[in-house]
């Protein structure tokens, strides 16, 4: 969608077009750095640091548990202190963790750097959406812009995988990791210098701020607890991201099926990652044109889940790796990408401005909870009954998510005592 469609609206600190350009470029660069860095780091942890399978799983578990514990406090801080500076803090924490990762090989140190990286993301999730919604101050355009941002993130991921792959080949894994961390820190400085924050009202005074943060948390919980559609999205998010965590099983399944030709499996997996990102960008581009319609978010979310069910069935029954990869592209490229983006938009429409980052943090916490609880359960199924059985159970879970979302009737967001009502869109 052209930048001109996000035109200036009254009260914008920047013209709507300029704010859109700033946000989309930031999404492109940030995702390129994160995806590219993780590609190189995942190899570094195995090849250079020589971590055992248990240590690799432990790193991910420790990171996920810290994120679950930190998500809501980070969201409340963003609502009470500053959305912009929460995003800056996210860059500083994540960038530091990324940079130091390339300088250490000891297991305890790597656990610490990965936890720091994950902690940084908790300060950004929710705060970035809340910041953009307030600064754009136009509910008619925010959904399209958030969808476009997710699409630009897919493009950034594509560029990051290619770029960091070339960089690691040229200068080595460690140097590429350090460069990625340094670039993330620099991007944080760019955010500090260029992101406006004129529509956010900070809670004054330290004592008032402490009381206000408790009030923000209570109002956020009250809103989420009494809004059936938010509860539906949170429940579906737990299910879908539990299924997404089972994606760790896909490479093993592909290896068992055997790759065609004599090409290195790494080449096939890289091509699969790029195809998945391209499919995600294409799907989000289609969604972007329709997301403003009444009831579209619910229907698109449910349809994405159904597509994921089809993809998992194809993957589980595939006679060869080529067919299996087609199923993976459907699940990871369409279902995971679209539901994550549409879920953020759906929740964003139903929250009040004073608790926006807090409730978005509930959504991120639901993602982590699904990855930990359902992901672990699927791992047990895979170890006891095989990967194909785990994939079929994943398909059943996605089908349940589709039914849950499709049956969610449109209702007006509930009124929460003491909440600011600015920025609520009652049309889903």
Secondary structure as GFF3:
##gff-version 3
##sequence-region A 1 428
A	DSSP	three_ten_helix	3	5	.	.	.	ID=ss1
A	DSSP	alpha_helix	16	47	.	.	.	ID=ss2
A	DSSP	alpha_helix	53	80	.	.	.	ID=ss3
A	DSSP	alpha_helix	83	101	.	.	.	ID=ss4
A	DSSP	alpha_helix	107	124	.	.	.	ID=ss5
A	DSSP	alpha_helix	127	136	.	.	.	ID=ss6
A	DSSP	alpha_helix	139	171	.	.	.	ID=ss7
A	DSSP	alpha_helix	173	194	.	.	.	ID=ss8
A	DSSP	alpha_helix	206	226	.	.	.	ID=ss9
A	DSSP	alpha_helix	228	245	.	.	.	ID=ss10
A	DSSP	three_ten_helix	246	249	.	.	.	ID=ss11
A	DSSP	alpha_helix	250	257	.	.	.	ID=ss12
A	DSSP	alpha_helix	265	288	.	.	.	ID=ss13
A	DSSP	alpha_helix	296	317	.	.	.	ID=ss14
A	DSSP	alpha_helix	321	328	.	.	.	ID=ss15
A	DSSP	pi_helix	329	336	.	.	.	ID=ss16
A	DSSP	alpha_helix	337	350	.	.	.	ID=ss17
A	DSSP	three_ten_helix	353	355	.	.	.	ID=ss18
A	DSSP	alpha_helix	356	385	.	.	.	ID=ss19
A	DSSP	alpha_helix	387	406	.	.	.	ID=ss20
###
